[in-house]
Amino acid sequence: MSAKIEQIKQHLQTTGVEAAFITTPDNVFYLSGFLSDPHERLLGIMVFKDAEPFMICPKMEVPDAKAAGWAYEAVGHDDQENAWEVLANKIATITPSIASLAIEKSHLTVERLEALQRFYPNSAIVGLDQKLTDMRIVKSEDEIVKLREAAKLADFAIQVGCDELAEGKTELEVLSAIEAAVLKKGYYMSFNTMVLTGLNAASPHGTPGNTKIKKGDLVLFDLGVIYEGYCSDITRTVAFGEPGEAQKEVFEAVLGANKAAIALAKPGVRAMDLDKAARDHITNAGFGEYFTHRLGHGLGIGVHEIPSIHGTNELPLVEGMVFTVEPGIYKGDTAGVRIEDDLVVTKDGVEILNSFPKELQIIQPK
């Protein structure tokens, strides 16, 4: 039995819960190696305290699940079947009833929970979310290798973006060139790419559009690439032509905050301490009110995972955690700047997974 499935099984035995139903596509991938977006169709893994697990998925995807390495039974359902009935019929061949069932409370909708409870009205429902979080928060060496490769691809994508900058080009034109270059290499972006020029970058989650790049603009790239199911997420802000002194001042404050947090990071340091280090630096530079989000977030199969690096999270860092450090200043009349790195905690510090320079890069107009 796979080590990850065995951990779930041992958890059930320890807690006395009879079975678990895992439905988040990311967690299905984590446990099985099978990555799928089932849309409205049912996808999940049933793990039992005292029996072998099985997967339920759309019938057309059963061969893909097997090819991905799922070593146990994969039960398929087609579009004209009641998938919950298919699930219940399979469970009935293993156990006549389920007294207690662990689910991902953060994922299973009320509608789906009610569908499950129609077959198991007397089952006690408990949460499995924390166990899965505890398993995924510390990455294995194999996962870290994949995250390194994802970060290298993000570095490549940032370089493509810098090379594409030209006066009069739009944000969307540069964005399209980045995504085409990544796709040509055989990879997909891990979230919607952001290319924001000038004051557009003063919106932390701005939407790229037809704004044209001008000399003196700061240009913000926020992007990530998926490598074998694992995501990167980095941000760089560069200058197209010589920026003004006010823009440089904002940039240097963000860069200093990024470096201050990274210098502090090591096992035992709390997540909130990193946020404070970055926030204090930006506040002391006079821009505290313009740093409007947490410092960072966990990274892995999902582009946003635990741990959340914010000002009240007392969670201590441990070796193998992977997360972002991404301070930003968003001053609507001056500039928007964010600098984001992907980090893995080592035994005595951190390794920065990406390597594209974060000091101010001035791209000279051609």
C-alpha positions as a Markdown table, in Angstrom:
| # | Residue | x | y | z |
|---|---|---|---|---|
| 1 | Met | 0.0 | 0.0 | 0.0 |
| 2 | Ser | 1.3 | 3.5 | -0.9 |
| 3 | Ala | 2.8 | 5.4 | 2.1 |
| 4 | Lys | 0.3 | 8.2 | 1.8 |
| 5 | Ile | -2.7 | 6.0 | 1.7 |
| 6 | Glu | -1.2 | 4.1 | 4.6 |
| 7 | Gln | -1.0 | 7.4 | 6.6 |
| 8 | Ile | -4.7 | 8.0 | 6.0 |
| 9 | Lys | -5.5 | 4.4 | 7.0 |
| 10 | Gln | -3.5 | 4.7 | 10.2 |
| 11 | His | -5.2 | 7.9 | 11.0 |
| 12 | Leu | -8.6 | 6.1 | 10.7 |
| 13 | Gln | -7.4 | 3.3 | 13.0 |
| 14 | Thr | -6.1 | 5.8 | 15.6 |
| 15 | Thr | -9.3 | 7.9 | 15.6 |
| 16 | Gly | -11.7 | 4.9 | 15.2 |
| 17 | Val | -13.3 | 6.4 | 12.1 |
| 18 | Glu | -14.4 | 3.7 | 9.7 |
| 19 | Ala | -13.7 | 5.4 | 6.3 |
| 20 | Ala | -12.6 | 8.5 | 4.6 |
| 21 | Phe | -13.8 | 10.1 | 1.3 |
| 22 | Ile | -11.2 | 12.4 | -0.3 |
| 23 | Thr | -12.7 | 14.6 | -3.0 |
| 24 | Thr | -10.4 | 17.6 | -3.6 |
| 25 | Pro | -8.7 | 17.1 | -7.0 |
| 26 | Asp | -5.4 | 18.3 | -5.6 |
| 27 | Asn | -5.6 | 15.8 | -2.7 |
| 28 | Val | -6.7 | 13.0 | -5.1 |
| 29 | Phe | -3.6 | 13.8 | -7.1 |
| 30 | Tyr | -1.4 | 13.9 | -3.9 |
| 31 | Leu | -2.6 | 10.4 | -2.9 |
| 32 | Ser | -2.8 | 8.8 | -6.3 |
| 33 | Gly | -0.7 | 10.6 | -8.9 |
| 34 | Phe | -3.9 | 11.1 | -11.0 |
| 35 | Leu | -4.5 | 14.8 | -11.8 |
| 36 | Ser | -8.0 | 15.5 | -13.1 |
| 37 | Asp | -10.5 | 18.3 | -13.3 |
| 38 | Pro | -13.8 | 16.4 | -13.2 |
| 39 | His | -15.9 | 19.5 | -13.6 |
| 40 | Glu | -19.4 | 18.6 | -12.2 |
| 41 | Arg | -18.7 | 14.8 | -12.2 |
| 42 | Leu | -17.8 | 12.9 | -9.1 |
| 43 | Leu | -14.2 | 12.2 | -8.3 |
| 44 | Gly | -12.9 | 10.8 | -5.0 |
| 45 | Ile | -10.9 | 8.2 | -3.1 |
| 46 | Met | -12.4 | 6.0 | -0.5 |
| 47 | Val | -10.0 | 4.8 | 2.2 |
| 48 | Phe | -11.1 | 2.2 | 4.8 |
| 49 | Lys | -9.9 | 1.4 | 8.2 |
| 50 | Asp | -9.8 | -2.3 | 7.5 |
| 51 | Ala | -10.0 | -2.7 | 3.7 |
| 52 | Glu | -8.3 | -1.7 | 0.5 |
| 53 | Pro | -9.1 | 1.7 | -1.0 |
| 54 | Phe | -10.7 | 2.5 | -4.3 |
| 55 | Met | -11.2 | 5.5 | -6.5 |
| 56 | Ile | -14.4 | 6.6 | -8.1 |
| 57 | Cys | -14.1 | 8.8 | -11.3 |
| 58 | Pro | -15.8 | 9.3 | -14.6 |
| 59 | Lys | -15.7 | 6.1 | -16.6 |
| 60 | Met | -13.8 | 7.7 | -19.4 |
| 61 | Glu | -10.9 | 8.6 | -17.0 |
| 62 | Val | -10.4 | 5.1 | -15.5 |
| 63 | Pro | -7.6 | 4.3 | -18.0 |
| 64 | Asp | -5.9 | 7.6 | -17.2 |
| 65 | Ala | -6.1 | 7.0 | -13.4 |
| 66 | Lys | -4.4 | 3.6 | -13.9 |
| 67 | Ala | -1.8 | 5.0 | -16.3 |
| 68 | Ala | -1.0 | 7.7 | -13.6 |
| 69 | Gly | 0.0 | 5.0 | -11.2 |
| 70 | Trp | -3.2 | 4.3 | -9.1 |
| 71 | Ala | -2.6 | 0.7 | -8.0 |
| 72 | Tyr | -6.0 | -0.1 | -6.6 |
| 73 | Glu | -9.5 | -0.4 | -8.1 |
| 74 | Ala | -10.9 | 2.5 | -10.1 |
| 75 | Val | -14.7 | 2.5 | -10.3 |
| 76 | Gly | -16.1 | 4.4 | -13.2 |
| 77 | His | -19.4 | 6.1 | -13.6 |
| 78 | Asp | -20.9 | 7.4 | -16.8 |
| 79 | Asp | -23.0 | 10.5 | -17.4 |
| 80 | Gln | -26.4 | 8.7 | -17.3 |
| 81 | Glu | -25.7 | 7.0 | -14.0 |
| 82 | Asn | -26.2 | 8.3 | -10.5 |
| 83 | Ala | -22.6 | 8.5 | -9.4 |
| 84 | Trp | -23.5 | 8.5 | -5.7 |
| 85 | Glu | -25.4 | 5.2 | -6.2 |
| 86 | Val | -22.4 | 3.8 | -8.0 |
| 87 | Leu | -20.3 | 4.8 | -5.0 |
| 88 | Ala | -22.7 | 3.3 | -2.5 |
| 89 | Asn | -23.0 | 0.0 | -4.4 |
| 90 | Lys | -19.3 | -0.4 | -4.4 |
| 91 | Ile | -19.0 | 0.4 | -0.7 |
| 92 | Ala | -21.7 | -2.2 | -0.1 |
| 93 | Thr | -19.4 | -4.9 | -1.5 |
| 94 | Ile | -16.8 | -3.9 | 1.2 |
| 95 | Thr | -18.9 | -3.1 | 4.3 |
| 96 | Pro | -22.7 | -3.2 | 4.9 |
| 97 | Ser | -22.7 | 0.1 | 6.7 |
| 98 | Ile | -20.4 | 3.0 | 7.7 |
| 99 | Ala | -20.9 | 4.3 | 11.2 |
| 100 | Ser | -18.4 | 7.2 | 10.8 |
| 101 | Leu | -17.0 | 8.9 | 7.8 |
| 102 | Ala | -14.2 | 11.5 | 7.4 |
| 103 | Ile | -14.6 | 14.0 | 4.6 |
| 104 | Glu | -13.0 | 17.3 | 3.5 |
| 105 | Lys | -15.4 | 19.7 | 5.0 |
| 106 | Ser | -13.8 | 22.6 | 3.2 |
| 107 | His | -14.5 | 21.0 | -0.1 |
| 108 | Leu | -17.6 | 18.8 | -0.1 |
| 109 | Thr | -20.6 | 21.1 | -0.9 |
| 110 | Val | -23.8 | 20.9 | 1.1 |
| 111 | Glu | -25.5 | 19.5 | -2.0 |
| 112 | Arg | -22.9 | 16.7 | -2.2 |
| 113 | Leu | -23.0 | 16.0 | 1.5 |
| 114 | Glu | -26.8 | 15.6 | 1.4 |
| 115 | Ala | -26.4 | 13.2 | -1.6 |
| 116 | Leu | -23.9 | 11.2 | 0.5 |
| 117 | Gln | -26.2 | 11.2 | 3.6 |
| 118 | Arg | -29.1 | 9.9 | 1.6 |
| 119 | Phe | -27.2 | 6.6 | 1.5 |
| 120 | Tyr | -25.6 | 6.9 | 4.9 |
| 121 | Pro | -28.2 | 8.8 | 7.1 |
| 122 | Asn | -26.9 | 7.4 | 10.4 |
| 123 | Ser | -23.1 | 8.0 | 9.7 |
| 124 | Ala | -21.3 | 10.4 | 11.9 |
| 125 | Ile | -19.5 | 12.9 | 9.7 |
| 126 | Val | -16.1 | 14.2 | 10.8 |
| 127 | Gly | -13.4 | 16.3 | 9.2 |
| 128 | Leu | -10.3 | 15.0 | 7.5 |
| 129 | Asp | -9.0 | 18.5 | 6.4 |
| 130 | Gln | -6.4 | 18.9 | 9.2 |
| 131 | Lys | -4.8 | 15.5 | 8.6 |
| 132 | Leu | -4.4 | 16.2 | 4.9 |
| 133 | Thr | -3.0 | 19.6 | 5.7 |
| 134 | Asp | -0.5 | 18.1 | 8.1 |
| 135 | Met | 0.6 | 15.6 | 5.5 |
| 136 | Arg | 1.0 | 18.2 | 2.7 |
| 137 | Ile | 2.5 | 21.1 | 4.6 |
| 138 | Val | 6.0 | 19.5 | 4.7 |
| 139 | Lys | 7.3 | 18.6 | 1.2 |
| 140 | Ser | 9.3 | 15.4 | 0.4 |
| 141 | Glu | 12.5 | 15.7 | -1.5 |
| 142 | Asp | 10.8 | 14.5 | -4.6 |
| 143 | Glu | 8.2 | 17.3 | -4.3 |
| 144 | Ile | 10.9 | 19.9 | -3.7 |
| 145 | Val | 12.8 | 18.8 | -6.9 |
| 146 | Lys | 9.6 | 19.4 | -8.8 |
| 147 | Leu | 9.1 | 22.8 | -7.2 |
| 148 | Arg | 12.6 | 23.8 | -8.1 |
| 149 | Glu | 11.9 | 22.9 | -11.8 |
| 150 | Ala | 8.6 | 24.9 | -11.7 |
| 151 | Ala | 10.5 | 27.9 | -10.3 |
| 152 | Lys | 13.1 | 27.6 | -13.1 |
| 153 | Leu | 10.3 | 27.7 | -15.6 |
| 154 | Ala | 8.9 | 30.8 | -14.0 |
| 155 | Asp | 12.3 | 32.5 | -14.2 |
| 156 | Phe | 12.3 | 31.7 | -17.9 |
| 157 | Ala | 8.8 | 33.2 | -18.3 |
| 158 | Ile | 9.8 | 36.4 | -16.6 |
| 159 | Gln | 12.8 | 36.7 | -18.9 |
| 160 | Val | 10.5 | 36.2 | -21.9 |
| 161 | Gly | 8.3 | 39.0 | -20.5 |
| 162 | Cys | 11.3 | 41.4 | -20.1 |
| 163 | Asp | 12.5 | 40.6 | -23.7 |
| 164 | Glu | 9.0 | 41.4 | -25.0 |
| 165 | Leu | 8.8 | 44.9 | -23.5 |
| 166 | Ala | 8.6 | 47.6 | -26.1 |
| 167 | Glu | 7.1 | 51.0 | -26.2 |
| 168 | Gly | 3.5 | 50.8 | -27.4 |
| 169 | Lys | 3.0 | 47.1 | -26.7 |
| 170 | Thr | 0.0 | 46.3 | -24.6 |
| 171 | Glu | 0.0 | 44.3 | -21.4 |
| 172 | Leu | -2.0 | 41.6 | -23.1 |
| 173 | Glu | 0.5 | 41.4 | -26.0 |
| 174 | Val | 3.4 | 40.8 | -23.6 |
| 175 | Leu | 1.3 | 38.3 | -21.6 |
| 176 | Ser | 0.4 | 36.4 | -24.7 |
| 177 | Ala | 4.0 | 36.1 | -25.7 |
| 178 | Ile | 4.9 | 34.7 | -22.2 |
| 179 | Glu | 2.2 | 32.1 | -22.2 |
| 180 | Ala | 3.0 | 31.1 | -25.8 |
| 181 | Ala | 6.7 | 30.6 | -24.9 |
| 182 | Val | 5.8 | 28.4 | -21.9 |
| 183 | Leu | 3.3 | 26.4 | -23.9 |
| 184 | Lys | 5.9 | 25.8 | -26.6 |
| 185 | Lys | 8.2 | 24.3 | -23.9 |
| 186 | Gly | 5.3 | 21.9 | -23.1 |
| 187 | Tyr | 4.0 | 23.4 | -19.8 |
| 188 | Tyr | 1.0 | 25.4 | -18.5 |
| 189 | Met | 0.7 | 28.4 | -16.3 |
| 190 | Ser | -0.3 | 27.7 | -12.7 |
| 191 | Phe | -2.7 | 30.7 | -12.6 |
| 192 | Asn | -3.8 | 33.6 | -14.7 |
| 193 | Thr | -0.6 | 35.5 | -15.7 |
| 194 | Met | -0.4 | 39.2 | -14.7 |
| 195 | Val | 1.4 | 41.8 | -16.7 |
| 196 | Leu | 0.6 | 45.3 | -15.3 |
| 197 | Thr | 2.3 | 48.5 | -16.4 |
| 198 | Gly | 2.5 | 51.9 | -14.8 |
| 199 | Leu | -0.1 | 52.7 | -12.2 |
| 200 | Asn | -2.1 | 49.6 | -13.1 |
| 201 | Ala | 0.3 | 47.7 | -10.9 |
| 202 | Ala | -1.0 | 49.6 | -7.9 |
| 203 | Ser | -3.9 | 47.1 | -7.9 |
| 204 | Pro | -2.6 | 44.0 | -6.2 |
| 205 | His | -4.9 | 41.7 | -8.3 |
| 206 | Gly | -5.2 | 43.9 | -11.3 |
| 207 | Thr | -6.4 | 42.6 | -14.7 |
| 208 | Pro | -4.1 | 43.0 | -17.7 |
| 209 | Gly | -5.6 | 44.8 | -20.6 |
| 210 | Asn | -4.8 | 47.1 | -23.5 |
| 211 | Thr | -2.8 | 49.6 | -21.6 |
| 212 | Lys | 0.4 | 50.4 | -23.6 |
| 213 | Ile | 3.8 | 50.4 | -22.1 |
| 214 | Lys | 5.6 | 53.7 | -21.9 |
| 215 | Lys | 9.1 | 54.8 | -21.2 |
| 216 | Gly | 9.6 | 55.3 | -17.4 |
| 217 | Asp | 6.9 | 52.8 | -16.5 |
| 218 | Leu | 7.4 | 50.1 | -13.9 |
| 219 | Val | 6.1 | 46.8 | -15.2 |
| 220 | Leu | 4.9 | 44.1 | -12.8 |
| 221 | Phe | 5.0 | 40.4 | -13.8 |
| 222 | Asp | 3.2 | 37.9 | -11.5 |
| 223 | Leu | 3.2 | 34.4 | -12.9 |
| 224 | Gly | 3.8 | 30.7 | -12.3 |
| 225 | Val | 4.3 | 27.4 | -14.2 |
| 226 | Ile | 3.2 | 23.9 | -13.4 |
| 227 | Tyr | 5.9 | 21.2 | -13.5 |
| 228 | Glu | 4.6 | 17.6 | -13.0 |
| 229 | Gly | 1.7 | 18.8 | -11.0 |
| 230 | Tyr | 3.6 | 21.3 | -8.8 |
| 231 | Cys | 3.3 | 25.1 | -9.0 |
| 232 | Ser | 5.6 | 28.1 | -8.9 |
| 233 | Asp | 4.5 | 31.6 | -8.2 |
| 234 | Ile | 6.9 | 34.5 | -8.5 |
| 235 | Thr | 6.6 | 38.3 | -9.0 |
| 236 | Arg | 9.1 | 40.7 | -10.4 |
| 237 | Thr | 8.8 | 44.4 | -11.0 |
| 238 | Val | 11.1 | 45.9 | -13.7 |
| 239 | Ala | 11.5 | 49.4 | -15.2 |
| 240 | Phe | 11.0 | 50.1 | -18.9 |
| 241 | Gly | 13.5 | 52.9 | -19.3 |
| 242 | Glu | 14.7 | 55.1 | -16.4 |
| 243 | Pro | 12.1 | 55.3 | -13.6 |
| 244 | Gly | 11.6 | 58.4 | -11.4 |
| 245 | Glu | 13.0 | 58.8 | -8.0 |
| 246 | Ala | 9.6 | 58.3 | -6.3 |
| 247 | Gln | 9.3 | 55.0 | -8.1 |
| 248 | Lys | 12.8 | 53.9 | -7.1 |
| 249 | Glu | 12.0 | 54.8 | -3.5 |
| 250 | Val | 8.9 | 52.5 | -3.5 |
| 251 | Phe | 10.9 | 49.7 | -5.2 |
| 252 | Glu | 13.8 | 49.8 | -2.7 |
| 253 | Ala | 11.3 | 49.7 | 0.2 |
| 254 | Val | 9.7 | 46.5 | -1.2 |
| 255 | Leu | 13.1 | 44.9 | -2.0 |
| 256 | Gly | 14.3 | 45.6 | 1.5 |
| 257 | Ala | 11.2 | 44.1 | 3.0 |
| 258 | Asn | 11.6 | 41.0 | 0.9 |
| 259 | Lys | 15.2 | 40.6 | 2.0 |
| 260 | Ala | 14.4 | 41.3 | 5.7 |
| 261 | Ala | 11.8 | 38.5 | 5.8 |
| 262 | Ile | 14.0 | 36.0 | 4.0 |
| 263 | Ala | 17.0 | 36.7 | 6.3 |
| 264 | Leu | 14.9 | 35.9 | 9.3 |
| 265 | Ala | 13.4 | 32.6 | 7.9 |
| 266 | Lys | 14.5 | 29.3 | 9.5 |
| 267 | Pro | 13.0 | 26.5 | 11.5 |
| 268 | Gly | 11.4 | 27.6 | 14.6 |
| 269 | Val | 10.7 | 31.2 | 13.5 |
| 270 | Arg | 6.9 | 31.9 | 13.4 |
| 271 | Ala | 5.1 | 32.8 | 10.2 |
| 272 | Met | 3.9 | 36.0 | 11.9 |
| 273 | Asp | 7.5 | 37.0 | 12.6 |
| 274 | Leu | 8.3 | 37.0 | 8.8 |
| 275 | Asp | 5.3 | 39.2 | 8.1 |
| 276 | Lys | 6.3 | 41.6 | 10.9 |
| 277 | Ala | 9.8 | 41.9 | 9.6 |
| 278 | Ala | 8.7 | 42.8 | 6.1 |
| 279 | Arg | 5.8 | 45.1 | 7.3 |
| 280 | Asp | 8.1 | 46.9 | 9.8 |
| 281 | His | 10.6 | 47.6 | 7.0 |
| 282 | Ile | 7.9 | 49.1 | 4.7 |
| 283 | Thr | 6.3 | 51.0 | 7.6 |
| 284 | Asn | 9.7 | 52.5 | 8.6 |
| 285 | Ala | 10.1 | 53.6 | 4.9 |
| 286 | Gly | 6.9 | 55.5 | 5.2 |
| 287 | Phe | 4.6 | 53.2 | 3.1 |
| 288 | Gly | 3.0 | 51.0 | 5.7 |
| 289 | Glu | -0.6 | 51.9 | 4.7 |
| 290 | Tyr | 0.1 | 50.7 | 1.2 |
| 291 | Phe | 1.1 | 47.2 | 2.1 |
| 292 | Thr | -2.4 | 45.7 | 2.1 |
| 293 | His | -2.1 | 41.9 | 2.1 |
| 294 | Arg | -0.3 | 39.1 | 3.9 |
| 295 | Leu | 3.3 | 38.4 | 3.2 |
| 296 | Gly | 2.9 | 35.1 | 1.6 |
| 297 | His | 1.3 | 31.7 | 1.3 |
| 298 | Gly | 2.2 | 28.0 | 1.0 |
| 299 | Leu | 3.0 | 26.5 | -2.4 |
| 300 | Gly | 2.9 | 23.0 | -3.8 |
| 301 | Ile | 0.2 | 21.1 | -5.8 |
| 302 | Gly | -1.9 | 24.2 | -5.2 |
| 303 | Val | -0.7 | 27.7 | -5.9 |
| 304 | His | -2.2 | 28.8 | -2.5 |
| 305 | Glu | -1.6 | 26.3 | 0.3 |
| 306 | Ile | -0.9 | 26.3 | 4.0 |
| 307 | Pro | 1.0 | 27.9 | 5.7 |
| 308 | Ser | -0.4 | 31.4 | 5.4 |
| 309 | Ile | 2.3 | 33.9 | 6.2 |
| 310 | His | 0.3 | 36.6 | 8.0 |
| 311 | Gly | 0.6 | 38.8 | 11.1 |
| 312 | Thr | -1.2 | 36.6 | 13.5 |
| 313 | Asn | -0.1 | 33.1 | 12.5 |
| 314 | Glu | 2.0 | 31.6 | 15.3 |
| 315 | Leu | 2.8 | 28.5 | 13.3 |
| 316 | Pro | 6.6 | 27.8 | 13.5 |
| 317 | Leu | 8.4 | 27.1 | 10.3 |
| 318 | Val | 9.8 | 23.5 | 9.9 |
| 319 | Glu | 12.2 | 22.0 | 7.5 |
| 320 | Gly | 10.5 | 21.1 | 4.2 |
| 321 | Met | 7.8 | 23.8 | 4.2 |
| 322 | Val | 7.5 | 25.7 | 1.0 |
| 323 | Phe | 6.0 | 29.2 | 0.8 |
| 324 | Thr | 6.2 | 32.6 | -0.9 |
| 325 | Val | 7.5 | 35.9 | 0.4 |
| 326 | Glu | 5.8 | 38.7 | -1.6 |
| 327 | Pro | 5.7 | 42.1 | 0.1 |
| 328 | Gly | 4.2 | 44.9 | -2.0 |
| 329 | Ile | 3.5 | 48.6 | -2.0 |
| 330 | Tyr | 0.5 | 49.9 | -4.0 |
| 331 | Lys | 0.5 | 53.7 | -4.0 |
| 332 | Gly | -2.1 | 54.7 | -6.6 |
| 333 | Asp | -0.4 | 58.1 | -7.5 |
| 334 | Thr | 3.1 | 56.8 | -7.7 |
| 335 | Ala | 3.7 | 53.1 | -8.3 |
| 336 | Gly | 2.8 | 49.5 | -7.7 |
| 337 | Val | 5.6 | 47.2 | -6.8 |
| 338 | Arg | 5.7 | 43.6 | -5.6 |
| 339 | Ile | 8.7 | 41.2 | -5.3 |
| 340 | Glu | 7.9 | 37.5 | -4.7 |
| 341 | Asp | 10.2 | 34.6 | -4.1 |
| 342 | Asp | 9.5 | 30.9 | -3.6 |
| 343 | Leu | 11.3 | 29.5 | -0.5 |
| 344 | Val | 11.8 | 26.0 | 1.0 |
| 345 | Val | 12.8 | 25.8 | 4.6 |
| 346 | Thr | 16.1 | 24.0 | 5.2 |
| 347 | Lys | 17.6 | 22.7 | 8.4 |
| 348 | Asp | 19.2 | 26.1 | 9.2 |
| 349 | Gly | 17.6 | 28.7 | 6.9 |
| 350 | Val | 15.8 | 28.7 | 3.5 |
| 351 | Glu | 16.6 | 28.0 | -0.1 |
| 352 | Ile | 15.3 | 30.4 | -2.7 |
| 353 | Leu | 13.9 | 28.3 | -5.5 |
| 354 | Asn | 13.8 | 31.0 | -8.2 |
| 355 | Ser | 16.8 | 32.9 | -9.4 |
| 356 | Phe | 15.7 | 35.8 | -11.6 |
| 357 | Pro | 17.3 | 38.9 | -10.3 |
| 358 | Lys | 15.1 | 40.9 | -7.9 |
| 359 | Glu | 17.3 | 44.1 | -7.8 |
| 360 | Leu | 15.8 | 46.7 | -10.1 |
| 361 | Gln | 16.2 | 45.7 | -13.7 |
| 362 | Ile | 16.1 | 48.6 | -16.1 |
| 363 | Ile | 15.0 | 47.4 | -19.6 |
| 364 | Gln | 16.3 | 49.9 | -22.2 |
| 365 | Pro | 13.8 | 50.8 | -24.9 |
| 366 | Lys | 14.9 | 49.5 | -28.3 |
